[in-house]
Amino acid sequence: MALIEMTVPPLPHYITSGFSTLPKGGHHPSRNNIQVFDLLITTYGCFYIGEEDARFEVAPGQAVILRPDRYHFATQSCAELTGTYWMHFHVGGPWSMVDNAIAPIPLEDPSPVFVEPFAAQPFTIRIPQFTTLLQPEKTYDLFEQLHQLQPRAHVSSVRFAQQQLFHELLRQLAASTDSEHPSPATACAEKAASYLRQHYREAVSAKELGDHVNFHPVYIARCMQKEYGCSPTEYQLRLRIQQAKLLLLQTDLPVAHVGEQVGFEQPAYFATCFTRIEGISPRKYRQRFS
């Protein structure tokens, strides 16, 4: 399955949408490099379209997204009256095509698991180029809401509402692909990370983590190393340092008290760990932003 992988932010941007019917014998127009994505969803009938070497037969409850940089053409005429919702949208940021059967290739260098406080944290969303909708009626309803808003699209608040509906529609499309279900190794790493985030102040042993995740600690460590590039112990340590940075910026607590608040029993060990990870002492980190 081909997936359209987008880096966010910036968020994909809704342009316009509508509903069209194709008569028996009609077909989708041929177009080349239209510079926007074209989402088409069939409600009744069926239409047939190609995108260079790819061929799509879009039946009721199915959706296809035509790329902005390709030639599109009808592969055959409709055999019956066919109704389709259509939408044009713009991604704005980097995007790429990936194959769901293989590990996706990152668009850029992977974003670090831990970033500066208040910094934007880009992520990727993956939308199937061709899919059968899990909840077609809900998707149709989103299009209808967009259609009802169209006459007032010149109003800023209405345009904002359109973008919200559009992003919910993208979420519906993303949910229709198996890419929403992580591999066992990824699921293991995410479950362990979630537990560590909830208990980052506490001394979590490998056995305790293994009992919660229901996997052997060695397997958990291997999964987290692959997913996050560090062991569970290092992951928890970095969580503590991230929380300490927020407290250093947002409060006037003494440095030793900050370390205690995030789980360090010894102020000297807190300072050592902070300096190793950030390259600067906690006190100097606070002074930098004072």
C-alpha positions in Angstrom: 0.0 0.0 0.0 1.3 3.4 -0.9 1.2 6.0 1.9 1.6 9.8 1.7 4.0 10.7 4.5 3.9 14.4 5.7 6.0 16.3 8.1 4.0 18.4 10.5 4.2 21.3 11.3 3.3 23.1 9.1 -0.2 21.5 9.0 -1.8 20.5 5.8 -4.1 23.2 4.5 -7.7 22.8 3.2 -8.4 24.8 0.0 -11.8 23.9 -1.3 -14.2 20.9 -1.8 -17.5 19.9 -3.4 -19.7 17.1 -4.7 -19.8 16.1 -8.4 -21.7 13.5 -10.4 -20.5 11.7 -13.5 -23.1 10.3 -15.8 -23.0 6.9 -17.3 -20.2 7.1 -19.9 -18.6 10.1 -18.2 -15.1 10.1 -16.8 -12.7 12.2 -14.6 -10.9 14.9 -16.6 -7.2 14.4 -17.4 -4.9 16.8 -15.6 -1.1 17.2 -15.2 0.9 18.7 -12.3 -2.0 20.6 -10.7 0.2 21.6 -7.7 -2.3 20.5 -5.1 -3.5 17.2 -3.7 -6.9 16.0 -5.0 -8.9 13.8 -2.7 -11.8 11.9 -4.3 -14.3 9.7 -2.4 -17.1 7.8 -4.2 -20.5 7.6 -2.6 -22.3 5.6 -5.3 -21.3 4.2 -8.7 -17.6 3.8 -9.5 -15.0 5.8 -11.4 -11.7 4.7 -12.9 -8.6 6.8 -12.9 -4.9 6.4 -13.4 -1.8 8.2 -12.1 1.0 7.5 -14.5 1.7 3.7 -13.9 -0.9 3.3 -11.1 -4.6 2.4 -11.7 -7.4 2.9 -9.3 -11.0 1.6 -9.4 -12.8 3.7 -6.8 -16.0 2.1 -5.5 -18.5 3.4 -2.9 -16.9 4.0 0.4 -13.4 4.2 -1.1 -11.0 7.1 -1.4 -8.0 8.0 -3.6 -5.6 10.9 -3.3 -4.1 12.1 -6.5 -0.6 13.6 -6.2 0.1 17.2 -7.1 3.1 16.3 -9.3 1.7 13.6 -11.5 -0.4 13.1 -14.7 -3.9 11.9 -14.0 -6.3 10.4 -16.6 -9.4 8.3 -16.8 -8.7 4.7 -17.6 -12.3 4.0 -18.6 -15.8 5.6 -18.6 -18.2 5.1 -15.8 -20.6 2.2 -16.2 -23.3 4.0 -14.1 -24.2 7.3 -12.6 -21.4 8.0 -10.1 -21.2 10.5 -7.2 -18.0 11.7 -5.7 -16.9 14.1 -3.0 -13.7 16.0 -4.0 -11.3 18.1 -2.2 -8.1 20.1 -2.9 -5.5 20.6 -0.2 -2.0 21.7 0.1 0.6 20.1 2.4 3.0 23.0 2.9 5.8 21.1 4.4 7.9 18.1 3.2 6.1 15.0 2.0 7.0 11.7 0.4 5.6 8.5 -0.8 6.4 5.4 1.3 5.5 1.7 1.0 3.6 0.4 3.9 5.2 -3.1 3.3 8.6 -1.8 4.3 9.9 0.4 7.0 9.2 4.1 6.1 12.2 6.2 5.1 12.4 9.4 7.2 11.9 12.6 5.2 14.7 14.3 7.2 17.0 13.4 10.1 14.8 11.9 12.8 13.7 14.4 15.4 15.3 13.9 18.8 13.1 12.3 21.4 14.1 15.1 23.8 14.1 18.7 22.7 14.4 22.1 24.2 11.4 23.2 26.4 8.7 25.0 24.3 10.4 24.0 21.0 8.2 22.8 18.1 8.4 19.0 17.8 7.8 18.0 14.2 6.2 14.6 13.6 4.9 12.6 10.6 1.4 11.6 9.6 0.8 8.9 7.0 -2.3 8.9 4.8 -3.1 6.0 2.4 -3.2 7.0 -1.2 -6.0 4.5 -1.8 -8.2 3.1 0.9 -11.6 1.7 2.0 -13.0 4.0 4.6 -13.6 2.6 8.1 -16.5 5.0 8.7 -17.7 6.2 5.3 -20.9 7.9 6.7 -18.8 9.9 9.1 -16.5 11.0 6.3 -19.5 12.0 4.1 -20.8 14.0 7.0 -17.5 15.9 7.3 -17.7 16.8 3.6 -21.3 18.0 4.1 -20.3 20.2 7.0 -17.5 21.7 4.8 -20.0 22.3 2.0 -22.4 24.1 4.4 -19.6 26.4 5.5 -18.5 27.3 1.9 -20.8 30.3 1.3 -19.2 32.0 4.4 -15.6 31.0 3.7 -14.7 34.7 3.5 -15.1 34.9 7.3 -11.9 34.1 9.3 -13.7 32.0 12.0 -15.4 30.0 9.2 -12.1 29.3 7.5 -10.7 28.1 10.9 -13.7 25.8 11.3 -13.0 24.4 7.8 -9.4 23.6 8.7 -10.6 21.8 11.8 -13.0 19.7 9.8 -10.3 19.0 7.3 -7.9 17.7 9.9 -10.5 15.4 11.4 -11.1 14.1 7.9 -7.4 13.4 7.5 -7.5 11.5 10.8 -10.4 9.4 9.5 -8.3 8.5 6.4 -5.2 7.7 8.5 -7.3 5.4 10.7 -8.3 3.3 7.6 -4.8 1.9 7.2 -2.9 -0.7 9.2 -0.1 1.8 9.7 -2.1 2.9 12.7 -1.2 -0.4 14.4 2.4 -0.4 15.5 4.7 -3.5 15.3 5.0 -5.6 18.5 8.5 -4.1 19.1 7.2 -0.5 18.7 4.2 -1.2 20.9 6.5 -2.6 23.5 8.8 0.4 23.4 5.8 2.8 23.5 4.2 1.0 26.5 7.5 1.1 28.4 8.0 4.8 27.6 4.5 5.6 28.7 5.1 3.9 32.1 8.4 5.7 32.5 6.8 9.0 31.8 4.2 8.4 34.4 6.8 7.3 37.0 9.8 9.3 36.0 10.4 10.6 39.6 10.5 7.1 41.0 13.2 4.4 41.0 11.8 2.1 38.4 13.6 -1.3 38.3 14.1 -3.4 35.2 11.9 -6.1 36.8 9.1 -3.6 37.7 9.1 -2.3 34.1 9.1 -5.8 32.7 6.2 -6.8 34.9 4.2 -3.8 33.8 4.9 -4.2 30.1 4.7 -8.0 30.3 8.0 -8.5 28.4 11.5 -9.6 29.5 13.6 -6.5 30.5 16.3 -7.4 27.9 13.6 -7.4 25.1 12.3 -4.1 26.4 15.7 -2.6 26.4 16.3 -3.8 22.9 13.0 -2.3 21.7 13.6 1.1 23.3 17.1 1.2 21.9 15.7 0.7 18.4 12.7 3.1 18.9 14.3 5.9 21.0 18.0 5.3 20.7 18.6 4.7 24.4 18.0 2.3 27.2 15.1 2.5 29.6 17.4 3.9 32.3 18.8 6.6 30.0 15.2 7.4 28.8 14.1 8.0 32.4 17.2 10.0 33.1 16.5 12.3 30.1 12.9 12.7 31.1 14.0 13.9 34.5 16.4 16.4 32.9 13.7 17.7 30.6 11.4 18.3 33.6 14.3 19.9 35.5 14.8 22.3 32.7 11.2 23.4 32.8 11.4 23.9 36.6 14.6 25.9 36.2 12.9 28.2 33.7 9.5 28.5 35.2 10.2 28.6 39.0 12.6 30.1 41.5 13.2 26.8 43.3 16.8 26.3 44.5 18.7 24.0 42.1 19.0 21.3 44.7 15.2 21.4 45.2 14.7 21.2 41.5 16.7 18.0 41.4 14.7 16.5 44.2 11.4 17.4 42.5 12.3 15.4 39.5 13.7 12.3 41.3 17.3 12.9 42.2 18.2 12.2 45.8 21.7 13.7 45.6 22.2 17.3 44.4 25.7 16.5 43.2 24.4 13.6 41.1 21.7 15.8 39.6 24.3 18.4 38.6 26.6 15.8 37.1 23.8 14.2 35.0 22.4 17.6 33.9 25.9 18.7 32.8 26.6 15.5 31.0 23.4 15.7 29.0 23.1 19.5 28.4 26.8 20.4 28.5 26.1 23.1 31.1 25.4 23.1 34.8 21.8 23.6 36.0 22.8 26.9 37.6 24.3 28.3 34.4 21.4 26.9 32.4 19.0 29.0 34.5 21.3 32.1 34.3 21.3 31.8 30.5 17.6 32.6 30.4 17.4 35.0 33.4 
